Amino acid sequence: MNKKLIVFNWKMNPNSLNEAERLFDSVLNFKSYILYYKIIVAAPFIYLSDLKSKVSAFIKNHNELHLASQNCFWEEKGAYTGEISPKMLKNLGIEYAIIGHSERRKYLNETDEIINKKVEAALKAGLKVILCVGESKKSIKYQTLNIKAAKNYIKKQLEKNLKGLSLNSKFYILNSRLIIAYEPQWAISSNVGSCPSAPQDALEMIKFIKQILSVVLHAPYVKVLYGGSVNSENIKNFIQHKEIDGVLIGGASLKTKEVEKIIKLSL
Ligand code: PGA
């Protein structure tokens, strides 16, 4: 069974370990539903260790609940004050790393070159990578997304972010450990005037991304998710399409009622 992925991205929330554990419990409470898809919780670095113990204690041998970091550095170790290496995460038992989220591109000036190095380092360390890509502006044309412009943008972004990977990584590594999250920046709920992508547009973009991955990276099996203002009301509009392998959810993942509805609804 090809399970859909639901990634909860907590961003820089919540403010204490207690709250983080409570939020995580709201996911664990519905563990019986977690048989039908994979849930990945991307929590701030400082909570990962405690949450990891919770995963192990509550769900013995359960392999459908996972943790992700929201970033990592590109070197294995050394004099890089304040950074966390992919190897540290791997050694902590963390499986996934989100890389290239648009907020890091925007607020921390992460360039395509930096993201490329991070993707390569994380894959090399044995992590699974959720690489976020997405065009920055809604090119309005008759009130709809300018799909052609968006495709051009995404193609270039993918080529830069994944540069050299087809030469340096084995076929099975890319196909099993790389995940792309298509997150148009204008759709991310924290941006003024945001709205979710029309599901048909997201579907078209995701089919396009899969084509590019096949051609450029020889990676036809990479999963591609949609992200941007997904909530319990609209999640089905996206995951009902077989080409959309899951969703990345920010704002709604911080509300326990929403988490419950999302986990139950996406069945
Ligand atoms: P959102 O965030 O669901 O709040 O739009 C998604 C993301 O930024 O990853």
Boltz pocket constraint, residues with backbone or C-beta under 6 A from the ligand:
constraints:
  - pocket:
      binder: B
      contacts: [[A, 9], [A, 183], [A, 187], [A, 188], [A, 189], [A, 190], [A, 227], [A, 228], [A, 229], [A, 230], [A, 248], [A, 249], [A, 250], [A, 251], [A, 252]]
      max_distance: 6.0
